[in-house]
């Protein structure tokens, strides 16, 4: 009987670039920037890494397909490298690969690195891409904001909340993340905003205004993982252990069956339930000290609070407005500024979230350090609400 | 010889209307004479409509319940989207008609519609579903820009006891008077002086054709109840005098409400006339273009029990004004606006995939799971119902006639579309099929969760680089009549 991943693997070191419009930096430099920090942090020789997982989403620009770009950029000594891609959960997917490799005993030290160079596209927003030869024949030419915007109307219809009230809660989500991101030197957007700015911003996709949407940035993040025993032998005392790594993938039911009403993310619910079981968490709102969730859009973060079991059903707007997820609230969310302030270089985001949990648990988060947190969660939602992959990971401090 | 005639009819006029005053305001600077014509309005295809999509709607407007599938499907138009791809074959798949029928395109004359009608009426047996549809492009500031409209009409022609109107006779004259022409290579019509066309064309060719027909049938001109001339009203009135017809019987040429719909116009006016005609009425129908067609119909008692779904009258009421002349130009491809880098996305259609899936894409056939009853789109090997997931249980089911309910929607200002914002949402159809669809013929700010929609065959996108138009079904809000 499988026992799950809990406590079998720890993070030995992490790195994360400054996120932003890195006009003067190419994808290779971004990878190297994150990698150098992680190797220094791990305190190992880089040739001690035995296998690597590389995450990049858009192969249409920047580096193309395959594992070659990582191996070339880091001049890896011909070790096995795999490229993985799973929509916006790509970064978390690299971590799964590396962690499973170590847990299986196949290798002692493994690398997970996610990178995306979005600002070589030549225009604002995410690049257009094919949805597949059949889907392109009938699926609307949607954008990410348009697809996620639909959560809001469906949520309002389900709960009976007025759109104006929901918009206020959504504005609070963004306001809070900008407050947090202002303190983070690695964030892309570092100016606080007012609630009025968020509410009065130009419309991108009804009812999402500009400040309901995350930024578009370049960035890379990486983790080096190993066994607790090896970490200890390398002199590590406080360590961040993997408590759960779960992934739930849509099978078409939300898109094609009446059982889904459009107001929540089914896969998050499934992945969270499994992750809490794997990590041994029974009361997430009490046991989680901080969370980094997939706030691609304000409404996503809001409904995900319910999907993760942190708010009662229909109560997320109230909890958000009550400050439950603010930095001094019960469950600080996006303490680093989130996708809202970091932007979303797709391959990197899952690891960027992990990086913040890692820093916070080790007490190394500087101006934004929370008082002694010991358990954190990351959440990615790749795709769109009706068809997506959701990853939920839990990390804990061990000594 | 078996009496042949019309078994069913329908019409379609796009929802958009452009007031001629709007045109004049924009272009009269170059030709002040246009101000004098700036009365009424013309119909206009939305960016995602063309002759083929209008043809589908006109055919769907017909009530075909209880009638045998036609032996022939004929599409008449001078503006078919494909020069070498059987347009009627696309139409057949969209209408979910059987594969074994003949599909035929008839083109290259304003008389294409009446020529097709003559052909169907003279056939020995079998019924023909005939659709005339036209969406002529007109040069900005040309008189034709004001005179032209877009529209389509459908007629099921055959024999039997259910005839709504029987054809008493037909006469054609072929005479190569080049009142206007459009070569294969050109986009717009080249026209001649209208006084010459009137005197040498309308006033000679039509009387020659009509009087020959009436003589042959031994019908007195003043016994005709409805007269349909594809000509400006002043010309039509003069033709009545020349022929001894009762001017009171002149059918409204719809110039004030939709303009001249080209090859579709005679049949569109016939449909509009049939919507109002009493039993036993005689209808004279004339088509004009390098000669003329003249038909005499007599309506039957069955006509009073027939109503098209919406009909020409219904579609005339279903209107939305396009107030923006530049947007109209942009949607007709007459001005190149900057649609942003996002619109550069290469859009090559995988025609292998399309061929495999064409009954879903063109025919909007979903699947119905025989194990649990769930209706779904797309139709797949395994049922989408999470509690069923049975294998190989789905039988095709047509979704195109269903209404649906908006579960969620957005107005997307980022998405590349010729007509921002792109509106789309998750739609739940009757019977439980769920599908994210584009929503068209809908003004921003009007959608709500719960809005009831119906399905319409529309252009999904155009691959401008390769000249390929993709079609799929979209939702449109059901308008209260």
Interface residues (C-beta under 8 A of the other chain):
Chain A: X122 X123 X125 X128 X133 X134 X136 X137 X138 X139 X140 X141 X142 X143 X145 X146 X147 X149 X150 X151 X153 X154 X156 X157 X203 X204 X205 X206 X208 X251 X252 X253 X255 X256 X257 X258 X259 X260 X261 X262 X263 X386
Chain B: X340 X341 X342 X345 X347 X349 X350 X352 X353 X354 X357 X360 X361 X374 X376 X377 X378 X380 X384 X385 X386 X407 X408 X409 X410 X411 X412 X413 X414 X415 X416 X417 X421 X422 X424 X425 X426 X428 X432 X433 X434 X435 X436 X437 X438 X444 X448 X449 X450 X460 X461 X470 X472
